[in-house]
Amino acid sequence: MADAAPEPLYPLLRGSDVAAQAALSSDLSVDHLVIGAGAVGLAIARELTRRWPERTTYLVERHQQPGQETSSRNSEVIHAGLYYPKDSLKTRMCIRGRDLMYEYCSSYNVPHKQIGKLVVGPSNARSYFESMLRHVSSLEPSKHRPELTLISGDEARELEPELSKGIGAAVFSPRTGIVSSHEYMESLEKEVMDSEIAEIVYDTSVLKVEPILVASASSNSSSKRGASSEDQGWIVHMRTGESNDVDTLRSKVVINSAGLTAPAILNGLLRDGHFGSAPKDWAREGSGESVDDSSRKIAPLAAYYSKGNYASYKGQGARHVKHLIYPTPFGMDQGGDPHKHQGLGTHLTIDLNGGIKFGPDTEWLHPPRDASPDFWSSSLAPLTRVPHSHQDADQESRLDLIHQAVQQYLPDVLREGLSPDYAGIRPKLVPPGAAFRDFGVLLHHSNNLERQRIWQEALTLGAAQDGAEHGSVNAGGTMITLAGIESPGLTSSLAIAELVGDLVGRRAWAHDDHHSKAAAKARARTGKGSADDATSSANVDAWA
Ligand SMILES: Cc1cc2nc3c(=O)[nH]c(=O)nc-3n(C[C@H](O)[C@H](O)[C@H](O)COP(=O)(O)OP(=O)(O)OC[C@H]3O[C@@H](n4cnc5c(N)ncnc54)[C@H](O)[C@@H]3O)c2cc1C
């Protein structure tokens, strides 16, 4: 099997050049525009709607239903938060998200089950498990730490009698569970749809986002101080269905939660020169890693795509399994860096109907630079030869490999019981073998973009660095890009939404909210209602 390392891709959105010819201003405006109705985008739209019920929120999705890409093509595991570095966002978001997810599922009757998970390995994996235990016991605050118990091979076989005799040690995580990702997303979708101030628009692709430049905003504004805060923000270009027409919309806040295409949306701003200058030859530019400060500013976001195939299983050797079973991540039993694994290994998942699946495996893809939704659909066929795969394995040999991996811990599983199921694609920011990479939460303001960097992390960015006072109108609009939201993104979705809500509150609305609180106090004193509320709703209806 040929298996070459994938080249970095600096993606751009197909159609963004067409959008350039469209009108640069729009009379239609919303407060928040969320791109992508995956689990993360839906959770964010819900959060924004709940926090600011008086502000308009638009969620735009290119497919006709929510969660057609990664969010419905994963293991549906509620992770406990065992694997990632202590101070990473992945750990923080996973642990907080896990608790929020269990609460949410119980409150909204989303099918889920806390069934627990075993990570199993040969006797020499014991030191890896011990380091996992030390890691978990160092997490703060202690009351949210994942529970984890180190057990012997025999104790593991008491829990799961079909496990191999070669399993010499294991850890048991009782807090891990499973969830119906479809019903979770349906529930979030319903909450957003039921809100009077939010809309979800399907079958509509965002082609391009660009800043409203202060000069043009000023010309629309009667304010002597220049552009008013309502005039500032972003112009978003969109196309619905097969139409050739490009619609535009203004939004003060843009949340780029477009999953696999999130880097392409940000790279569009770079290509159009908004960051000052664009690199001449994108293919040669660095990915933001190991480059000097000046090139880091204009290096496009690199993306790597790792497909994970699943096989469903019927037959002997796994009939009585009650827990999720994971192998020791590849190389970890030989003392590898515990946070550097590419995936959690070909594991056993149980769905809520008791069906068993093994997967996901790892197949690196190299899609075209202007990857269209059609590309993703063709690549998502499970276990088939895909046009842009780096690996030349056919369906049968992929199933053979899955079988070999599973036999390490469930030796009686039969090859003929495996059949191809679905596949998902991990939105990676680094190639195989690279150091651990955290979730990327990038923050940009529409004013003075040329002084900002592409890779600008929201949580480490002081107000001075982006030229913006917290919540000041000088910052213009706020854009938050969620990049590299791979596993445990489903588990983390409600926590990511909470984080984004906090950032939007601090960066976009602190100034206005301060004034609206003062105005509300004044209204309470005079007993008069707000005219602004009516204006916001009218904008949404006009565009819908
Ligand atoms: C094989 C695999 C297994 C996994 N297992 C787990 C697990 O067990 N537990 C866990 O917690 N996590 C898991 N994950 C990770 C989890 O699935 C993702 O982190 C999560 O689904 C990401 O959600 P999202 O909303 O960011 O992205 P997506 O689900 O990809 O949503 C993005 C949305 O944006 C839309 N979009 C893209 N571009 C545009 C555009 N230009 N205009 C309009 N819409 C656009 C897309 O159509 C899509 O619907 C797994 C991932 C994979 C690949």
The ligand as a MOL file (V3000), in Angstrom:
LIG
                    3D

  0  0  0     0  0            999 V3000
M  V30 BEGIN CTAB
M  V30 COUNTS 53 58 0 0 0
M  V30 BEGIN ATOM
M  V30 1 C -13.9060 9.8720 12.6420 0
M  V30 2 C -14.2510 10.8580 13.7170 0
M  V30 3 C -14.6190 10.4260 14.9940 0
M  V30 4 C -14.9360 11.3470 15.9940 0
M  V30 5 N -15.3970 10.9060 17.2020 0
M  V30 6 C -15.7680 11.7990 18.1500 0
M  V30 7 C -16.3180 11.3630 19.3740 0
M  V30 8 O -16.5590 10.1790 19.5890 0
M  V30 9 N -16.5940 12.2880 20.3210 0
M  V30 10 C -16.3620 13.6090 20.1260 0
M  V30 11 O -16.5770 14.3940 21.0420 0
M  V30 12 N -15.9040 14.0640 18.9330 0
M  V30 13 C -15.6240 13.1950 17.9420 0
M  V30 14 N -15.1690 13.6310 16.7310 0
M  V30 15 C -15.0480 15.0720 16.5050 0
M  V30 16 C -16.3990 15.7240 16.2170 0
M  V30 17 O -17.1540 14.9620 15.3140 0
M  V30 18 C -16.1580 17.1160 15.6330 0
M  V30 19 O -15.2270 17.7930 16.4370 0
M  V30 20 C -17.4170 17.9500 15.5820 0
M  V30 21 O -18.4370 17.2390 14.9450 0
M  V30 22 C -17.1340 19.2470 14.8410 0
M  V30 23 O -18.3340 19.9480 14.6880 0
M  V30 24 P -18.3690 21.2790 13.8260 0
M  V30 25 O -19.7260 21.8360 13.9700 0
M  V30 26 O -17.1960 22.1120 14.1890 0
M  V30 27 O -18.0610 20.8140 12.3340 0
M  V30 28 P -19.0050 20.1660 11.2190 0
M  V30 29 O -19.8450 19.0970 11.7560 0
M  V30 30 O -18.0940 19.8360 10.0870 0
M  V30 31 O -19.9540 21.3520 10.8060 0
M  V30 32 C -19.5480 22.3930 9.9620 0
M  V30 33 C -20.7270 22.7510 9.0940 0
M  V30 34 O -20.3730 23.8840 8.3150 0
M  V30 35 C -20.9830 23.7440 7.0470 0
M  V30 36 N -20.2480 24.5890 6.1140 0
M  V30 37 C -18.9710 24.4390 5.7200 0
M  V30 38 N -18.6380 25.4190 4.8620 0
M  V30 39 C -19.7320 26.2040 4.7180 0
M  V30 40 C -20.0050 27.3660 3.9550 0
M  V30 41 N -19.0720 27.9380 3.1770 0
M  V30 42 N -21.2440 27.9090 4.0190 0
M  V30 43 C -22.2060 27.3550 4.8140 0
M  V30 44 N -21.9890 26.2430 5.5450 0
M  V30 45 C -20.7610 25.6840 5.5100 0
M  V30 46 C -20.8400 22.2640 6.7500 0
M  V30 47 O -21.7570 21.8480 5.7650 0
M  V30 48 C -21.0950 21.6470 8.1140 0
M  V30 49 O -22.4520 21.3030 8.2920 0
M  V30 50 C -14.8570 12.7340 15.7170 0
M  V30 51 C -14.5000 13.1710 14.4360 0
M  V30 52 C -14.2170 12.2430 13.4360 0
M  V30 53 C -13.8820 12.7250 12.0640 0
M  V30 END ATOM
M  V30 BEGIN BOND
M  V30 1 1 1 2
M  V30 2 1 2 3
M  V30 3 2 2 52
M  V30 4 2 3 4
M  V30 5 1 4 5
M  V30 6 1 4 50
M  V30 7 2 5 6
M  V30 8 1 6 7
M  V30 9 1 6 13
M  V30 10 2 7 8
M  V30 11 1 7 9
M  V30 12 1 9 10
M  V30 13 2 10 11
M  V30 14 1 10 12
M  V30 15 2 12 13
M  V30 16 1 13 14
M  V30 17 1 14 15
M  V30 18 1 14 50
M  V30 19 1 15 16
M  V30 20 1 16 17
M  V30 21 1 16 18
M  V30 22 1 18 19
M  V30 23 1 18 20
M  V30 24 1 20 21
M  V30 25 1 20 22
M  V30 26 1 22 23
M  V30 27 1 23 24
M  V30 28 2 24 25
M  V30 29 1 24 26
M  V30 30 1 24 27
M  V30 31 1 27 28
M  V30 32 2 28 29
M  V30 33 1 28 30
M  V30 34 1 28 31
M  V30 35 1 31 32
M  V30 36 1 32 33
M  V30 37 1 33 34
M  V30 38 1 33 48
M  V30 39 1 34 35
M  V30 40 1 35 36
M  V30 41 1 35 46
M  V30 42 1 36 37
M  V30 43 1 36 45
M  V30 44 2 37 38
M  V30 45 1 38 39
M  V30 46 1 39 40
M  V30 47 2 39 45
M  V30 48 1 40 41
M  V30 49 2 40 42
M  V30 50 1 42 43
M  V30 51 2 43 44
M  V30 52 1 44 45
M  V30 53 1 46 47
M  V30 54 1 46 48
M  V30 55 1 48 49
M  V30 56 2 50 51
M  V30 57 1 51 52
M  V30 58 1 52 53
M  V30 END BOND
M  V30 END CTAB
M  END
